[in-house]
Amino acid sequence: MCTHSVDRKCVALLAAALTMLVVAARAEGYPNKFDFGSPASTQDVASVAIAIGPDGKNLPPGKGDHAAGKAVYENMCSACHGANLQGVVGLPDMPNGASLRLLGGRGTLTTKNPVMTVESYWPHATTLFDYVRRAMPFQAPGSLTADEVYAVSAYILAEGNIIDKAMVLDAQTLPRVQMPNRDGFIPDPRPELFK
């Protein structure tokens, strides 16, 4: 059982760790704030204009595999997504545990109870890379290196039996990964007018 002094030490350590992660994210080029009404510089825009399309355009240099990804996942992802990639129930201020699930659910999208996961829903492996790079880990989005994002992507895809555990993901191999639901979407033919 923790005493108040131990609780304060734990909170202080957690705060210090989160601060270090935010500092690391900023070191990667993310601006620490944008002021309302202030124009963004070309550098500001470039630091957040990091979208990765299905073809892999704009993927950064780097590489990662299942073994390296397992270590990243265990340290940075399992607290929310679970040791078995099935989500963690009961996290305060987080979605229901099943919403944090990453794997399973193949073939359920046309059923009464679809299970939307990386394995069952996402049509492109590059979407996984893009999302992890921008939004994960929850407590420090954007703080993972390109190698860590490639590695954790390889881990998730291999655990879902989408790629072999020996496969190394990089800017050339990731776009070639064939996702189980790649044919489950209808392309939007409308032009993008806000480029």
C-alpha positions as CSV (number, residue, x, y, z in Angstrom):
1,M,0.0,0.0,0.0
2,C,1.4,3.4,-0.9
3,T,1.7,6.3,1.5
4,H,1.2,9.9,0.5
5,S,4.9,10.5,0.2
6,V,5.3,7.4,-2.1
7,D,2.4,8.6,-4.2
8,R,4.0,12.0,-4.6
9,K,7.3,10.4,-5.6
10,C,5.4,8.2,-8.2
11,V,3.6,11.2,-9.6
12,A,6.9,13.2,-9.7
13,L,8.6,10.4,-11.6
14,L,5.8,10.0,-14.0
15,A,5.7,13.7,-14.7
16,A,9.4,13.8,-15.3
17,A,9.2,10.8,-17.7
18,L,6.3,12.5,-19.6
19,T,8.3,15.8,-19.8
20,M,11.3,13.9,-21.2
21,L,9.0,12.3,-23.9
22,V,7.5,15.7,-24.8
23,V,11.0,17.2,-25.1
24,A,12.1,14.3,-27.3
25,A,9.0,14.9,-29.5
26,R,9.9,18.5,-29.9
27,A,13.5,17.6,-30.7
28,E,12.0,15.6,-33.7
29,G,10.8,18.9,-35.1
30,Y,7.2,19.2,-33.7
31,P,6.4,22.8,-32.8
32,N,5.6,23.2,-29.1
33,K,2.6,25.5,-29.9
34,F,0.9,27.5,-32.6
35,D,-0.6,30.8,-31.5
36,F,-4.1,31.6,-32.6
37,G,-4.0,34.0,-35.4
38,S,-0.3,33.7,-36.0
39,P,0.8,32.5,-39.5
40,A,2.6,29.2,-39.5
41,S,6.0,29.3,-41.1
42,T,7.1,26.9,-43.9
43,Q,9.1,25.0,-41.3
44,D,6.0,24.8,-38.9
45,V,3.9,23.4,-41.7
46,A,6.6,21.0,-42.9
47,S,7.0,19.6,-39.4
48,V,3.4,18.5,-39.2
49,A,2.7,17.8,-43.0
50,I,3.9,14.2,-42.7
51,A,1.0,12.3,-44.2
52,I,1.9,8.9,-45.7
53,G,-0.3,7.7,-48.6
54,P,-1.0,4.1,-49.6
55,D,1.9,4.2,-52.1
56,G,4.3,5.0,-49.3
57,K,5.2,8.4,-50.6
58,N,6.9,10.4,-47.8
59,L,7.9,7.4,-45.8
60,P,11.1,8.3,-43.9
61,P,14.3,6.4,-43.9
62,G,14.6,3.7,-41.3
63,K,13.7,0.0,-40.8
64,G,12.3,-2.3,-38.2
65,D,11.4,-5.9,-37.6
66,H,9.2,-8.1,-35.3
67,A,11.9,-8.6,-32.6
68,A,12.6,-4.8,-32.3
69,G,8.9,-4.0,-32.5
70,K,8.1,-6.4,-29.6
71,A,10.4,-4.4,-27.3
72,V,8.9,-1.1,-28.4
73,Y,5.4,-2.5,-28.0
74,E,6.1,-3.8,-24.6
75,N,7.6,-0.5,-23.4
76,M,5.3,2.0,-25.2
77,C,2.1,0.3,-26.2
78,S,1.0,-2.6,-24.0
79,A,-0.3,-0.5,-21.1
80,C,-3.2,0.5,-23.3
81,H,-3.4,-2.2,-26.0
82,G,-2.6,-5.1,-23.7
83,A,0.1,-7.7,-23.7
84,N,-1.8,-9.7,-26.3
85,L,-2.9,-6.7,-28.5
86,Q,-6.5,-7.2,-27.4
87,G,-6.9,-3.9,-25.5
88,V,-7.1,-3.2,-21.7
89,V,-10.4,-2.8,-20.0
90,G,-11.0,-0.3,-17.3
91,L,-8.5,2.4,-18.1
92,P,-9.7,5.7,-16.8
93,D,-10.5,8.4,-19.4
94,M,-9.8,6.0,-22.2
95,P,-12.2,4.2,-24.7
96,N,-13.6,0.8,-23.8
97,G,-10.9,-1.9,-23.8
98,A,-12.3,-3.5,-26.9
99,S,-11.8,-0.1,-28.7
100,L,-8.1,-0.4,-28.0
101,R,-7.9,-3.9,-29.6
102,L,-5.4,-4.1,-32.5
103,L,-6.0,-7.6,-33.8
104,G,-8.7,-10.1,-34.7
105,G,-12.1,-9.5,-36.3
106,R,-11.3,-10.6,-39.8
107,G,-14.5,-11.0,-41.8
108,T,-16.7,-9.3,-39.2
109,L,-17.2,-5.9,-40.9
110,T,-20.4,-7.0,-42.7
111,T,-21.8,-8.6,-39.6
112,K,-24.1,-7.2,-36.9
113,N,-21.1,-6.9,-34.5
114,P,-18.1,-5.7,-36.5
115,V,-14.7,-5.8,-34.8
116,M,-12.7,-3.0,-36.2
117,T,-9.0,-3.5,-35.8
118,V,-5.8,-3.0,-37.8
119,E,-6.2,-6.6,-39.0
120,S,-9.8,-6.4,-40.0
121,Y,-10.4,-2.9,-41.1
122,W,-7.4,-0.9,-42.3
123,P,-6.8,-1.3,-46.1
124,H,-3.2,-0.2,-46.2
125,A,-0.2,-1.0,-44.0
126,T,1.1,2.6,-44.5
127,T,-2.0,3.8,-42.6
128,L,-0.7,1.9,-39.5
129,F,2.7,3.6,-39.9
130,D,1.1,7.0,-40.4
131,Y,-1.2,6.7,-37.4
132,V,1.4,5.3,-35.0
133,R,3.8,8.0,-36.0
134,R,1.3,10.8,-35.4
135,A,-0.7,9.6,-32.5
136,M,1.2,7.1,-30.4
137,P,2.0,6.5,-27.7
138,F,-1.0,8.1,-26.2
139,Q,1.0,10.0,-23.5
140,A,3.6,11.3,-26.0
141,P,2.3,11.3,-29.6
142,G,5.0,11.8,-32.2
143,S,7.8,10.8,-29.9
144,L,8.8,7.5,-31.6
145,T,11.7,7.4,-34.0
146,A,11.1,6.2,-37.6
147,D,12.9,2.9,-36.7
148,E,10.6,2.4,-33.7
149,V,7.5,3.1,-35.8
150,Y,8.7,0.6,-38.5
151,A,9.4,-1.9,-35.8
152,V,6.2,-1.7,-33.9
153,S,4.3,-1.8,-37.2
154,A,6.2,-5.0,-38.1
155,Y,5.3,-6.4,-34.7
156,I,1.6,-5.7,-35.0
157,L,1.4,-6.9,-38.6
158,A,3.3,-10.1,-37.8
159,E,1.2,-10.9,-34.7
160,G,-1.8,-10.5,-37.0
161,N,-0.3,-13.1,-39.4
162,I,-0.2,-10.4,-42.2
163,I,3.5,-10.6,-42.6
164,D,6.2,-13.1,-41.7
165,K,8.0,-12.4,-38.4
166,A,11.3,-12.4,-40.3
167,M,10.2,-9.5,-42.6
168,V,12.0,-6.2,-42.2
169,L,9.8,-3.2,-42.9
170,D,11.2,0.0,-44.5
171,A,10.1,2.6,-47.1
172,Q,10.2,0.0,-49.9
173,T,8.6,-3.1,-48.1
174,L,5.9,-1.5,-46.1
175,P,3.8,-0.2,-49.0
176,R,3.9,-3.7,-50.6
177,V,2.2,-5.4,-47.5
178,Q,-1.2,-6.8,-48.6
179,M,-3.7,-6.0,-45.8
180,P,-6.6,-8.5,-45.4
181,N,-9.2,-5.7,-46.0
182,R,-7.5,-4.0,-48.9
183,D,-10.5,-4.6,-51.2
184,G,-13.1,-3.5,-48.6
185,F,-13.1,0.2,-49.5
186,I,-14.4,2.2,-52.5
187,P,-12.0,4.9,-53.6
188,D,-13.3,8.4,-53.5
189,P,-12.9,9.9,-57.0
190,R,-13.5,13.5,-55.9
191,P,-10.4,15.7,-56.3
192,E,-8.8,17.1,-53.2
193,L,-9.1,20.8,-53.5
194,F,-7.3,21.9,-50.3
195,K,-3.7,21.0,-51.2
